Structure formats: C-alpha cells, structure tokens
Amino acid sequence: MLERWAYIALNMMPGVGPVGVRRLISALGSPAAVWSATEEESLAVRGMGEKTVGRLLRDRDTVDPEAEEQRAWAMGAMVVTPLDAEYPNQLSTLHDPPLVLYVRGSLEASDARSVAVVGSRSASAYGLATADRLGYQLGQCGWTVVSGLARGIDTAAHRGALKGGGRTVAVLGCAIDRLYPAESEGLAEEIVRQGAVVSEYPLGREADRQTFPYRNRIVSGLSLGTVVVESDRKGGSMHTADAAMEQGRSVFAVPGRVDLPGARGPLYLLKNGARLVESAEDVLAEFEFEMPALVAAEGTLLARVEVVLSPEERRVVEALWQAPLQVDEVARACSLSSALLSGILLSLEMKRVLRSLPGGVVELRSEIRNLKEVE
C-alpha cells in the first residue's frame, strides 16, 4: 500500500487515534508497515493493547483509502497527509498531529502567520463586535484568522477576516460533508474562496461531544497564538487555550464585564498569564518581532510594524539600529524631550522591541537587530 493511502486508511479506522498510530509508526517504521503488521508485531509496541490491535486488524479490510480520496475530490476537497507539501509545518510539531486533513479551499505558506480567535456560541453583542473587529484588523494586516465555524464568536471572527480582505481557516469538529451547524453553509463557501475549511475526520463522521474538544488542538496548533474573546470558565474555548499553552503558543484574552458569564474564562486566563487584548495591535506587538525570517522576507522592519509603532517609536528604533545608546543620546538623536522619551521607551520595552541596560543604556532586542533592512 502507498504510504499516503496508509495514512488515510489508518485515519479512517476508529479507536486507534493519532497518538496510537504515531506510536505504531515510530516502532514499526512507516504507515504502510503499520498497515501490514501482524498481531504479534503490533502487540509488541508499547501501549498497544489487545482490544486496540484486534480492532485494527478486524477493520483493515473494511476501509478503502483510494475510494475515500476519490470521494473527497468529487466534492472539491483535497486530502493532505504529512507526506504532502500542503501539510502545515506548524502541525508537525504537535505530539498528536492529525494524520490527515481534508481541505476545501487552499492552505498557503502565508498561513504560518495565523492567530486563532475563539469564544462562546452564546456571545454578547460586545463579544461579537470585538471578534468581528479583531478578525477585520488581523485580515487587513495580512494575518490569517483561524477559528471553528461555530455560532457566535467563531462566526464573527471569520466574517471579520473576510471583510478585512484576509484569509481565514475554519477547523471543523465533523467531516467536511457533515457541516455543523447547518446554517454555516453559506459562510463556509465564502471561506473556501478566501481561505480553507478543514477537518481531520473521515467522510461521513458526524459531530459529537468528543470531536469538538479534540479538534481544538488543531485550531491552536495552526496558530501562533489563541485569543479568547468570551467564554465561561468551563467553555469549549478554554480547551483551545489549554491546548495552545501545552503547545507552547501564546494565549490572549479580551477583558469584559466581570459580572457576565462570558468574562469568566478570559478573566481566569488573564490572572494566569494571558496577554490582555483590546485590539489586533496587542497581538501583533507580541509576534512581529518574534518572526524575523518572515518579516525580513516580506519587507523592511518598519513597513511591517507600522500598525504597532507610532512615528516617534519608529524614530527611536532607527536611532538604536546601529548600537546601544545612552537615554540622553537617544533624546538628542530623535529631538525628543526627556519626559516624552521616557514614555516611548517604556512602551517599546512593553512591546519587546528594546530592553534597558545598567547605566541608563537602552538597546534593541537581539531579534530586532537580526532584521537586515529598515526604512
């Protein structure tokens, strides 16, 4: 069996899951080897019990990966495995990456700059407006917005990104041919034209209580950070935030009225280290300077960060480009008063652009100095 088809076939078999399959592949060498392994070989793999192996062997003859891929093509979807160039690199770092992605639309290299915007299905007017605005701002800045196509915050974030002319990716908790909720069909078609609708689930798989929480790791895994707009303390969006933290990704939260249920989740996250978000500027300030390769490839530093830096802040960055300076030297170089410069330096330090050294010296952080160009 072809390795690609082995991935697809293993993904179609219930009861094993990505973690178990990855364990088998690691022990046996390849997806095809897992597919053709004997009972003894499979049972010899650590963590594989008789029940799981028995199900794997029993169901082997019931799946047809070639026919599955042809059905996906017929509905305008491609089936992407880790062997394919279209498979997102950012998912490869997860301990339980999806074996397969069914994709309607397209996944682009630019989607590496993605932010997840998630929240409650029963969102307030404030939450919906905030999600829409975040999606719009991120889309306008060329960032991809990832969410789950659910009612409420997810829908608002997707629509905002589309209105902003940006790309957006919807990760489903069901198969691509079992769209849920049904009223999202129109939005899904818009997303296909300006992004992608993706699912790890084989065709025909309906949504259930397990599929939605499990897909959240893909929402966060595709993203550099996750923004929780509104959520109850135990809401599904909190699972996405938990997954983001486990994956080493940034977590953001939007503050809300403390007497409303939708504020409880973000408030909890903020108390436990999440970054506070009022606008996309807060998100971009976190990432623009942690991605020097991407920024350098797409343009000069100041061209990419003008949404983050004020004109005065940009002047300070230019002054510090060659070497660290005394604060009074920066003031003279930028023709700024000491009082005004003090506030600017504090702002740049909070945005992780520069740092203070002993003796009243300030310097750009190393990741900023590594950028080669500046306007």
C-alpha positions in Angstrom: 0.0 0.0 0.0 1.2 3.5 -0.8 2.3 5.5 2.3 -0.2 8.2 1.6 -3.1 5.8 1.4 -1.8 4.1 4.5 -2.2 7.4 6.4 -5.7 7.8 5.0 -6.7 4.3 5.8 -5.4 4.4 9.4 -7.2 7.7 9.9 -10.5 6.0 8.8 -10.2 3.4 11.5 -12.0 4.2 14.7 -10.5 3.5 18.1 -6.8 4.0 17.4 -6.3 7.7 17.1 -3.4 9.9 16.0 -1.3 9.2 19.2 -1.7 5.5 18.9 -0.9 5.5 15.2 2.2 7.7 15.7 3.4 5.2 18.3 3.0 2.4 15.9 4.7 4.2 13.1 7.6 5.1 15.3 8.0 1.5 16.3 7.3 -0.2 13.0 8.9 2.3 10.7 6.1 3.6 8.4 2.4 3.8 7.9 2.5 1.0 5.4 4.4 -1.2 7.9 1.7 -0.5 10.5 -1.0 -1.4 8.0 0.6 -4.7 7.1 1.8 -5.6 10.6 0.9 -8.9 12.2 -0.9 -9.1 15.5 2.3 -10.1 17.3 4.2 -7.2 15.8 1.5 -4.7 16.8 1.1 -6.1 20.3 4.9 -5.7 20.8 4.5 -2.0 20.5 4.4 -0.3 23.9 1.0 0.9 24.8 -0.9 -1.2 22.3 -3.5 -3.4 24.0 -5.3 -6.5 22.6 -8.5 -4.6 22.1 -7.0 -1.8 20.0 -4.9 -4.2 18.0 -7.8 -6.5 17.5 -9.9 -3.6 16.2 -7.1 -2.5 13.9 -6.8 -6.0 12.3 -10.5 -6.5 12.1 -11.3 -3.2 10.4 -8.4 -3.4 7.9 -10.4 -4.9 5.2 -13.4 -2.5 5.6 -11.7 0.7 4.5 -10.7 1.8 1.0 -8.4 4.9 1.1 -8.3 5.3 -2.7 -12.1 5.4 -2.9 -12.1 7.8 0.1 -9.8 10.2 -1.7 -11.8 10.0 -4.9 -15.0 10.9 -3.0 -13.2 13.9 -1.4 -12.0 15.0 -4.9 -15.6 14.7 -6.2 -16.8 17.2 -3.6 -13.9 19.7 -4.3 -11.7 18.7 -1.4 -8.1 17.5 -1.3 -6.8 15.0 1.2 -3.5 16.1 2.8 -1.1 13.8 4.7 2.2 14.6 6.4 3.9 13.4 3.2 2.3 16.2 1.2 3.8 19.7 0.7 0.4 21.2 1.6 0.5 19.8 5.1 1.0 22.7 7.6 4.5 22.7 9.1 3.2 24.2 12.3 1.1 21.0 12.9 4.2 18.8 12.6 5.5 20.0 16.0 2.5 18.7 17.9 2.7 15.4 19.8 -0.6 14.4 18.3 -0.8 16.0 14.9 -3.7 14.9 12.6 -2.9 12.0 10.3 -4.9 13.6 7.6 -6.5 16.9 6.7 -9.5 17.1 4.4 -9.2 20.6 2.8 -11.7 22.6 0.9 -10.1 25.8 -0.4 -6.4 26.2 0.0 -3.7 26.2 2.6 -1.0 28.7 1.8 2.5 29.4 3.1 1.3 32.7 4.4 -1.0 30.9 6.8 2.1 30.3 9.0 1.2 33.8 10.3 -2.1 32.8 11.9 -4.0 33.8 15.0 -6.9 31.8 16.4 -9.9 33.9 17.6 -12.4 31.8 19.6 -15.2 32.2 22.1 -18.7 31.4 23.2 -21.5 30.4 21.0 -23.8 32.4 23.2 -21.8 35.6 22.8 -22.9 39.1 23.9 -23.2 42.0 21.4 -19.9 43.3 22.8 -18.2 39.9 22.2 -19.5 39.6 18.7 -18.4 43.2 17.8 -14.9 42.6 19.3 -14.4 39.3 17.5 -15.5 40.9 14.2 -13.1 43.8 14.8 -10.2 41.6 15.6 -10.8 39.4 12.6 -11.1 42.5 10.4 -7.9 44.1 11.8 -5.9 40.9 11.5 -7.1 40.3 8.0 -6.2 43.8 6.9 -2.7 43.3 8.3 -2.2 40.1 6.3 -2.7 37.6 9.1 -4.8 34.5 8.7 -7.6 34.1 11.3 -8.3 30.5 12.5 -11.5 29.5 14.2 -14.0 26.8 14.4 -17.0 27.9 12.3 -19.3 27.6 15.4 -22.1 30.1 16.2 -21.2 33.3 18.0 -17.6 34.4 18.3 -16.2 32.0 15.7 -18.6 33.2 13.0 -17.9 36.8 13.9 -14.2 36.3 13.7 -14.4 34.5 10.3 -16.7 37.2 8.9 -14.4 40.0 10.2 -11.4 38.5 8.4 -13.3 38.1 5.2 -14.4 41.8 5.4 -10.8 42.8 6.0 -9.7 41.1 2.8 -7.7 38.5 4.8 -7.6 34.7 4.8 -9.4 32.6 7.3 -9.3 28.9 8.1 -12.3 27.1 9.7 -11.4 23.8 11.5 -14.5 21.6 11.8 -15.5 19.2 14.5 -17.1 16.9 12.0 -16.4 15.7 8.4 -16.4 18.2 5.6 -19.5 16.6 4.2 -21.4 16.8 7.5 -21.2 20.6 8.2 -22.4 21.7 11.6 -24.2 23.9 12.3 -26.1 23.7 9.0 -26.7 27.5 8.9 -22.9 27.9 8.5 -23.0 26.5 4.9 -23.1 30.0 3.3 -20.2 31.2 5.4 -18.2 28.0 4.7 -18.5 28.7 1.0 -17.2 32.2 1.4 -14.3 30.8 3.5 -13.4 28.3 0.8 -13.0 31.2 -1.7 -10.8 33.1 0.7 -9.1 30.5 2.8 -9.9 26.9 3.8 -12.4 24.7 5.6 -10.5 21.7 7.1 -11.2 18.6 9.0 -9.3 15.6 10.2 -12.3 13.4 10.3 -13.1 10.9 7.5 -16.1 11.5 5.3 -19.4 10.8 6.9 -18.2 11.4 10.5 -20.9 13.4 12.4 -20.1 15.9 15.2 -20.3 14.7 18.8 -19.1 15.6 22.2 -15.7 14.2 21.6 -15.0 15.6 18.1 -15.3 19.3 19.1 -12.8 19.3 22.0 -10.4 17.2 20.1 -10.3 19.4 17.0 -9.4 22.4 19.3 -5.8 21.3 19.3 -5.7 21.9 15.5 -7.2 25.3 15.9 -4.5 26.3 18.3 -1.8 24.2 16.5 -2.3 26.1 13.3 -1.9 29.4 15.1 1.0 31.3 16.7 -1.4 32.4 19.4 -5.0 32.0 20.5 -7.3 34.9 21.5 -10.3 34.0 23.8 -12.9 36.7 23.4 -15.7 35.4 25.6 -16.1 32.1 27.4 -17.4 30.6 30.5 -14.8 29.2 32.8 -15.6 25.7 31.6 -16.4 26.7 28.0 -15.0 24.9 25.0 -12.8 27.8 24.1 -10.9 27.2 27.3 -9.9 23.8 25.9 -8.4 25.7 22.9 -6.5 28.0 25.3 -5.2 24.9 27.3 -4.1 23.3 24.0 -2.3 26.5 23.0 -0.4 26.6 26.3 0.5 22.9 26.0 1.8 23.5 22.5 3.9 26.5 23.7 1.8 29.0 21.8 0.8 32.4 23.1 -2.6 32.9 24.8 -4.5 36.2 24.8 -7.8 37.2 26.4 -10.2 40.1 25.9 -11.4 41.7 29.2 -15.1 42.0 29.7 -17.6 42.9 32.4 -16.8 40.8 35.4 -20.4 40.2 36.2 -21.1 38.4 32.9 -20.5 34.7 32.5 -18.6 35.3 29.2 -16.0 37.2 31.1 -15.1 34.4 33.5 -12.9 32.5 31.1 -10.9 35.5 29.9 -10.6 36.7 33.4 -9.2 33.4 34.6 -6.7 33.4 31.7 -5.6 37.0 32.4 -5.0 36.0 36.1 -2.8 33.2 34.9 -0.5 35.0 32.5 -2.5 35.5 29.3 -1.8 38.7 27.4 -4.6 41.3 27.5 -6.1 42.2 24.1 -8.1 45.3 23.2 -7.2 45.3 19.5 -5.2 43.4 16.9 -2.3 45.8 17.8 -1.8 43.9 21.0 -1.5 40.6 19.2 0.8 42.0 16.5 3.1 43.6 19.1 3.6 40.1 20.5 4.6 38.5 17.2 6.1 40.9 14.8 9.5 40.7 16.5 9.5 37.0 17.1 9.3 36.2 13.4 12.4 37.9 11.9 12.7 35.5 9.0 9.1 36.1 7.9 9.3 39.8 8.3 12.6 40.1 6.5 11.3 38.0 3.6 8.2 40.2 3.1 9.6 43.7 3.6 11.5 46.1 5.8 11.0 46.1 9.5 9.2 49.5 9.6 7.0 48.6 6.7 5.7 45.6 8.6 5.3 47.1 12.1 3.8 50.5 11.3 0.5 49.2 12.8 2.4 48.6 16.0 4.8 51.6 16.3 4.0 55.2 16.5 6.1 57.6 14.4 8.1 58.6 17.5 8.7 54.9 18.3 9.9 54.3 14.8 12.4 57.2 15.1 13.8 55.6 18.3 14.1 52.2 16.6 16.1 53.8 13.8 18.4 55.7 16.3 19.2 52.4 18.1 19.7 50.4 15.0 23.5 50.5 14.9 24.3 50.3 18.6 23.0 50.7 22.1 22.8 54.3 23.3 22.5 56.3 26.5 19.0 57.6 27.0 20.2 61.2 26.6 21.9 60.3 23.3 18.6 58.9 22.1 16.8 62.1 23.1 19.2 64.2 21.1 19.2 61.9 18.1 15.4 61.9 18.0 14.9 65.5 19.1 12.6 64.3 21.9 12.1 65.7 25.4 13.2 63.6 28.3 9.6 63.3 29.5 8.3 62.2 26.1 11.1 59.8 25.5 10.6 58.2 28.9 7.1 57.1 27.9 8.2 56.0 24.5 10.9 53.8 25.9 8.5 52.2 28.4 6.1 51.5 25.5 8.8 49.9 23.4 10.0 47.8 26.3 6.5 46.5 26.9 6.3 45.7 23.2 9.5 43.7 23.5 11.3 45.9 21.0 14.1 47.1 23.3 15.5 46.5 26.8 17.1 48.6 29.4 20.7 48.0 30.5 22.6 49.2 33.5 23.9 52.8 33.4 20.9 54.3 31.6 21.6 52.5 28.3 18.9 51.1 26.0 19.4 48.6 23.1 17.2 46.8 20.6 16.4 43.2 21.5 18.5 40.7 19.5 15.7 39.5 17.4 15.1 43.1 16.2 18.8 43.7 15.4 18.8 40.5 13.3 16.5 42.1 10.8 18.7 43.5 8.0 16.5 46.2 6.5 15.0 49.3 7.8 13.3 52.2 6.0 
